[in-house]
Structure formats: C-alpha cells, structure tokens
Amino acid sequence: MSETVPAEILHALAVSDRKAYFEQRLFVRSPFGTLATSAIIFVLLAGTFAIVWAVSGQPFVIFSGGKLVITTMLRLGLWFSLMIATVLGMQRYARVRERQDIASYAAVLRGGWQSAASMTELTPRNISLTAANMTGLALGLGVSWIFYVTGPTQGLLPYPALLIWFSTVTTALLISFTRGVALTRAAGASMRRTIDDELVIDLLRTDRLNVIGRSAARPAVVWFTISAAILLVFIGGGITLFTVGLLVACAAMGVWVFIATMAQVHRKIRATKAAEVERLRAQIDGLHHTLHSDPGAAHTLQALLAYETRIAGAPEWPFDQTTLVRLGASALILTVPWFGQAIAATLVEQLGHVAH
C-alpha cells in the first residue's frame, strides 16, 4: 500500500474478519500463510482418505498388463482433496490481494477509506448464505446417493468408511461451490454499484483506475486455477475434441469475467470524456469571437486546445499492460493438467518397469 491505513479502518476490518464466512475464518485463524494453510488442508483431506482407503482394505496401486495402475476411486479421492484445497486457497488469495489494494480504492472512491474498507471486507455486506448452503447440501446428498449408493455397480456400499468419506467431501465441495456462486454474485453486484455511484473518474489521472483492472483480473485467475483442477478429471483419455473444447470454454469464461467489469468502467470513462470534451469545445467556440477584442484570449485558447487534446487522449480502459500480461499468462494455468498428466504417466510407467 502506498498510504498508511487509518487505525480505525484497520480495527474495523479486523473485527469484520473475525465474523467472516467460514472458509475465510479458516485462514484468518491459521498461524500460517495462504499457501501453507491450503497445503495443510490438502494433506489433512488426503491423509484421512488414505487412512479410510487402507482400513477398507483397498490397494493403493495394482499391476495390470505389466504396468503400474492407480485405480479410479483412488485418483478421485485425491482429486477431491486437491479440489477443496484449491477452492479454499483461491478464495483466500483473491480476498488477500483485494485487501492489499485498499489504499488504491480509497483514492478513487468518493467515500474514501470507508468505501475502500467496505470493498475489501472478506464477506460482502448484506448477504445470506442460507439458500446456498441448503442448495449445496441437497445437491451433495443427491449426487452422493446417485453415484455412491444407487449407481450401476454400487461399489461403495460394502465399504461404509469410504461411502461416508466420499459422501462428506462431495457434499462439502458442492456446498463450497454454491456458496462461492452466491458470494461472487454479491461481490459483483457490490462492485457494479460502487462503479456507478462512487467511482471518481479523474481524466488526468486515469492510471489510478488500474486498481479496478487488477480487481477484475483476480476472479479470472481464480476461475482459471479452479478450472485447471476440474480438468484433471477429464484428461485421462488424453487430448480430445471434448477436452480441448472444455479448455477453450473455461478460458473464454475467465476472459469474460474480466471484460464484463472492464466494460462498465470503460463506458463510464467514455461518458465522462465526452461530457468534458463537449464542455471544452463550447468554451473554445466562445473564445473564437473574442480573439480580436481580447488580447489574452489567444493564450487562453491555446491552453484550452492543449487541455482538450490531453483529455481526448486519456486511456479509456482501466488496466495497464502489466495486468493484461498477467491475465494472459494466468490463462496458461489451464494447460497444467495436460503437462502434469504426461509427467505422471511417464513416472508411473517407469515405476512399473522398475517394479518388474
């Protein structure tokens, strides 16, 4: 931050942090950073899964056709653990980075520090997660019943511990998604209201608006990362038209998340520019009639023309090259599952040869 945050703002944010939604409180109360806490969550989930898997008498690896094979359910258990840790970690990452921009928000919002504090609270104001919780719970229990109980193979019924573990994490993951949708919608609505009602457009300092670009890029990065984790489920068959189409769709959605917010600010900047240029041109037209009678009119006219040129050339999109490059680079996260799958397949094949 380029400015010192007032003590009363820091205190108010600390109080609100302790009342944040559950996923954020995990990180608020953790003595470790975002990455370390996310890793611990993954280890705990994967560890409990390994224990349940072993207690159920399931092999961690098997040999088939002379190759080392990891079973589908084992892979799925690890994927669930990774997915939950990724979702929680990326939610936290986005909110922490948003908090770091509080001084930049204060510089472009009419409400100053108070509005900036509202923008950077961990939980959007005036939101109820009850409906999201109930929806996620119903979806989780329904999916668990269909896939783990009444599925064609009914493979988990003989293994109660595995049935409980998979049902629990499936439900937790779906609740996390429904809560995430509700939180994202609330945050998006708050951002739109703030842009309409409080965003100050200073055409001589449009670089200050780059904070909006950074803010809009974060949900896109979150989406890219979570999508990459989702794609892990679909790459077992390699690169196909379906997987490529899925990747393109995920990339397009992430870019749209960024552009939607940028377009709103872009329209407001253009409207402000148009009004200011029209005002200047009216003054310039008025001076034309006084050039011969007023000795100082020529100097004033020259200054107005220079000012008009500067205003007309002010950037109309609230982001800089750095934000754009980072957004483009973050889209490459979507390709990680393919590289990871290729490396993992090579390692498993080599291990199979060594074991034999």
Rosetta blueprint (number, residue, H / E / L):
1 M L
2 S L
3 E L
4 T L
5 V L
6 P L
7 A H
8 E H
9 I H
10 L H
11 H H
12 A H
13 L H
14 A H
15 V H
16 S H
17 D H
18 R H
19 K L
20 A L
21 Y L
22 F H
23 E H
24 Q H
25 R H
26 L H
27 F H
28 V H
29 R H
30 S L
31 P L
32 F L
33 G L
34 T H
35 L H
36 A H
37 T H
38 S H
39 A H
40 I H
41 I H
42 F H
43 V H
44 L H
45 L H
46 A H
47 G H
48 T H
49 F H
50 A H
51 I H
52 V H
53 W H
54 A H
55 V H
56 S L
57 G L
58 Q L
59 P L
60 F L
61 V L
62 I E
63 F E
64 S E
65 G L
66 G L
67 K E
68 L E
69 V E
70 I L
71 T L
72 T H
73 M H
74 L H
75 R H
76 L H
77 G H
78 L H
79 W H
80 F H
81 S H
82 L H
83 M H
84 I H
85 A H
86 T H
87 V H
88 L H
89 G H
90 M H
91 Q H
92 R H
93 Y H
94 A H
95 R H
96 V H
97 R H
98 E H
99 R H
100 Q H
101 D L
102 I H
103 A H
104 S H
105 Y H
106 A H
107 A H
108 V H
109 L E
110 R L
111 G L
112 G H
113 W H
114 Q H
115 S H
116 A H
117 A H
118 S H
119 M H
120 T L
121 E L
122 L L
123 T L
124 P L
125 R L
126 N L
127 I L
128 S L
129 L L
130 T H
131 A H
132 A H
133 N H
134 M H
135 T H
136 G H
137 L H
138 A H
139 L H
140 G H
141 L H
142 G H
143 V H
144 S H
145 W H
146 I H
147 F H
148 Y H
149 V H
150 T L
151 G L
152 P L
153 T L
154 Q L
155 G L
156 L L
157 L L
158 P L
159 Y L
160 P H
161 A H
162 L H
163 L H
164 I H
165 W H
166 F H
167 S H
168 T H
169 V H
170 T H
171 T H
172 A H
173 L H
174 L H
175 I H
176 S H
177 F H
178 T H
179 R H
180 G H
181 V H
182 A H
183 L H
184 T H
185 R H
186 A H
187 A H
188 G H
189 A H
190 S H
191 M H
192 R H
193 R H
194 T H
195 I H
196 D H
197 D H
198 E L
199 L E
200 V L
201 I L
202 D L
203 L L
204 L L
205 R L
206 T H
207 D H
208 R H
209 L H
210 N H
211 V H
212 I H
213 G H
214 R H
215 S H
216 A H
217 A H
218 R H
219 P H
220 A H
221 V H
222 V H
223 W H
224 F H
225 T H
226 I H
227 S H
228 A H
229 A H
230 I H
231 L H
232 L L
233 V L
234 F L
235 I L
236 G L
237 G L
238 G L
239 I L
240 T L
241 L H
242 F H
243 T H
244 V H
245 G H
246 L H
247 L H
248 V H
249 A H
250 C H
251 A H
252 A H
253 M H
254 G H
255 V H
256 W H
257 V H
258 F H
259 I H
260 A H
261 T H
262 M H
263 A H
264 Q H
265 V H
266 H H
267 R H
268 K H
269 I H
270 R H
271 A H
272 T H
273 K H
274 A H
275 A H
276 E H
277 V H
278 E H
279 R H
280 L H
281 R H
282 A H
283 Q H
284 I H
285 D H
286 G H
287 L H
288 H H
289 H L
290 T L
291 L L
292 H L
293 S L
294 D L
295 P L
296 G L
297 A H
298 A H
299 H H
300 T H
301 L H
302 Q H
303 A H
304 L H
305 L H
306 A H
307 Y H
308 E H
309 T H
310 R H
311 I H
312 A H
313 G L
314 A L
315 P L
316 E L
317 W L
318 P L
319 F L
320 D L
321 Q H
322 T H
323 T H
324 L H
325 V H
326 R H
327 L H
328 G H
329 A H
330 S H
331 A H
332 L H
333 I H
334 L H
335 T H
336 V H
337 P H
338 W H
339 F H
340 G H
341 Q H
342 A H
343 I H
344 A H
345 A H
346 T H
347 L H
348 V H
349 E H
350 Q H
351 L H
352 G H
353 H H
354 V H
355 A H
356 H L
